[in-house]
């Protein structure tokens, strides 16, 4: 695992670090900490990129051949992930943005949705709105799929968006 410090991002913001592991890499703001899932391995895993404000962006990877047995392509994979989010919060979901990108020569899908989280119970936690941003990338060269995603509230939406954008702009899948 390699970690390299960059002086700053292209926009002149804060210093950046680079995580390079298992043949892929991405840059992230140096003020963030990394937390690996204890069960991660070369074939699959995830790492949380955590800001001091407790905002988290997740970077996950897995076996593309295994995924393709259940998801017939990039579009189906992204749709499945969004439906899973919608079911988990049991709220109304609205598409804010959807972009087709090319990363490292591969098609990728970026989605930004807002989810209305219903109030739970009579005195339970009040509902609210959450934003979810995700990027799905399939890399036949490495035999992996990659998903970068973040959930946020209005309070940490800007921090989440900047971190996710930096990761997406710098990801190298092979």
C-alpha positions as CSV (number, residue, x, y, z in Angstrom):
1,X,0.0,0.0,0.0
2,X,1.5,3.3,-1.1
3,X,0.5,6.7,0.3
4,X,1.9,9.8,-1.5
5,X,1.5,13.4,-0.4
6,X,0.7,16.0,-3.1
7,X,1.2,19.7,-2.5
8,X,-2.3,20.7,-3.4
9,X,-5.3,19.9,-5.6
10,X,-5.4,21.5,-9.1
11,X,-7.8,24.2,-7.9
12,X,-5.3,25.3,-5.3
13,X,-7.1,23.8,-2.3
14,X,-5.8,21.7,0.5
15,X,-2.9,19.2,0.3
16,X,-3.8,15.8,-1.2
17,X,-2.7,12.2,-0.3
18,X,-2.8,9.3,-2.7
19,X,-3.8,5.8,-1.8
20,X,-2.3,3.1,-4.1
21,X,-3.1,-0.5,-3.4
22,X,-3.7,-3.7,-5.4
23,X,-3.0,-1.9,-8.7
24,X,-5.6,0.9,-8.3
25,X,-5.2,4.4,-6.8
26,X,-7.0,7.6,-5.9
27,X,-6.3,11.0,-4.4
28,X,-8.1,12.4,-1.4
29,X,-7.7,15.5,0.8
30,X,-4.9,15.1,3.3
31,X,-7.1,16.2,6.2
32,X,-9.2,13.0,5.8
33,X,-8.4,9.7,7.5
34,X,-8.7,6.3,5.9
35,X,-10.4,3.3,7.6
36,X,-10.3,0.0,5.9
37,X,-12.9,-2.7,6.3
38,X,-11.1,-5.3,8.4
39,X,-12.2,-8.0,5.9
40,X,-10.8,-6.3,2.8
41,X,-8.6,-8.3,0.5
42,X,-7.2,-8.0,-3.0
43,X,-10.4,-9.4,-4.6
44,X,-12.9,-7.1,-2.8
45,X,-13.1,-4.6,0.0
46,X,-13.8,-1.0,0.8
47,X,-12.1,1.9,2.5
48,X,-13.8,4.8,4.2
49,X,-12.4,8.3,3.6
50,X,-13.4,10.3,6.7
51,X,-13.4,14.0,7.2
52,X,-12.8,15.7,10.6
53,X,-16.5,16.7,10.4
54,X,-17.5,13.0,10.3
55,X,-18.5,13.0,6.6
56,X,-17.6,9.7,4.9
57,X,-17.0,8.8,1.3
58,X,-16.7,5.0,0.6
59,X,-14.5,3.5,-2.1
60,X,-15.4,-0.2,-2.8
61,X,-14.0,-2.8,-5.2
62,X,-14.9,-6.3,-6.1
63,X,-14.7,-9.1,-8.7
64,X,-16.2,-8.0,-12.0
65,X,-16.9,-11.5,-13.3
66,X,-18.8,-12.4,-10.1
67,X,-20.9,-9.2,-10.3
68,X,-21.7,-9.8,-14.0
69,X,-23.4,-13.1,-13.0
70,X,-26.2,-11.0,-11.3
71,X,-25.9,-7.5,-12.9
72,X,-25.9,-7.5,-16.7
73,X,-23.8,-4.3,-17.1
74,X,-22.9,-0.9,-15.7
75,X,-26.4,0.6,-16.0
76,X,-27.9,-2.4,-14.2
77,X,-25.3,-2.2,-11.4
78,X,-25.9,1.5,-10.8
79,X,-29.7,1.0,-10.9
80,X,-29.5,-1.9,-8.4
81,X,-27.4,0.2,-6.0
82,X,-29.9,3.1,-6.1
83,X,-32.8,0.8,-5.6
84,X,-31.0,-0.7,-2.6
85,X,-30.6,2.8,-1.1
86,X,-34.3,3.7,-1.7
87,X,-35.4,0.5,0.0
88,X,-33.1,1.0,3.0
89,X,-34.5,4.4,3.8
90,X,-38.0,3.7,2.6
91,X,-38.4,7.2,1.3
92,X,-39.1,9.0,-1.9
93,X,-36.1,9.3,-4.2
94,X,-35.5,12.1,-6.8
95,X,-32.8,12.0,-9.4
96,X,-30.8,15.3,-9.3
97,X,-28.1,14.5,-11.8
98,X,-26.9,11.6,-13.9
99,X,-23.7,11.7,-16.0
100,X,-22.0,9.2,-18.2
101,X,-18.2,9.6,-17.9
102,X,-15.1,8.0,-19.2
103,X,-12.5,7.1,-16.7
104,X,-9.2,5.3,-17.7
105,X,-10.8,4.5,-21.0
106,X,-13.9,2.9,-19.4
107,X,-17.5,4.0,-19.3
108,X,-18.6,5.1,-15.8
109,X,-21.9,6.3,-14.4
110,X,-22.3,9.2,-11.8
111,X,-25.6,9.6,-10.0
112,X,-26.7,12.2,-7.5
113,X,-30.1,11.6,-5.9
114,X,-32.0,13.1,-3.0
115,X,-33.9,10.9,-0.7
116,X,-36.7,12.0,1.7
117,X,-36.2,10.0,4.8
118,X,-39.6,9.5,6.6
119,X,-40.0,10.1,10.3
120,X,-39.6,6.9,12.3
121,X,-42.3,6.2,14.9
122,X,-44.3,8.7,17.0
123,X,-41.4,10.0,19.0
124,X,-38.7,8.6,16.8
125,X,-36.0,10.3,14.9
126,X,-37.3,13.0,12.7
127,X,-37.2,12.6,8.9
128,X,-35.2,14.7,6.6
129,X,-33.5,14.8,3.3
130,X,-30.3,13.0,2.4
131,X,-28.2,13.3,-0.7
132,X,-26.5,10.3,-2.2
133,X,-23.7,10.6,-4.8
134,X,-22.3,7.5,-6.5
135,X,-19.9,6.5,-9.2
136,X,-19.9,3.0,-10.8
137,X,-17.0,1.9,-12.9
138,X,-16.3,-1.5,-14.5
139,X,-12.7,-2.3,-15.5
140,X,-12.2,-5.4,-17.6
141,X,-8.4,-4.7,-17.6
142,X,-8.2,-5.3,-13.8
143,X,-11.2,-7.6,-13.6
144,X,-12.8,-5.4,-11.0
145,X,-15.7,-3.1,-10.5
146,X,-15.4,0.1,-8.4
147,X,-18.1,2.0,-6.6
148,X,-17.5,5.4,-4.9
149,X,-20.4,6.7,-2.9
150,X,-21.3,9.2,-0.2
151,X,-24.4,10.1,1.7
152,X,-24.8,13.5,3.1
153,X,-27.2,15.9,4.8
154,X,-27.5,19.6,3.8
155,X,-25.0,20.4,6.5
156,X,-22.1,18.3,5.0
157,X,-23.2,18.1,1.3
158,X,-20.4,20.5,0.1
159,X,-17.6,18.6,2.0
160,X,-18.9,15.3,0.7
161,X,-19.2,16.5,-2.9
162,X,-15.6,18.0,-2.9
163,X,-14.1,14.8,-1.5
164,X,-16.0,12.5,-3.9
165,X,-15.2,14.7,-6.8
166,X,-11.5,14.6,-6.0
167,X,-11.5,10.8,-5.7
168,X,-13.5,10.4,-8.9
169,X,-11.2,12.7,-10.9
170,X,-8.1,10.9,-9.8
171,X,-9.1,7.2,-9.7
172,X,-6.8,4.9,-11.6
173,X,-8.3,1.4,-12.0
174,X,-5.4,-0.3,-13.7
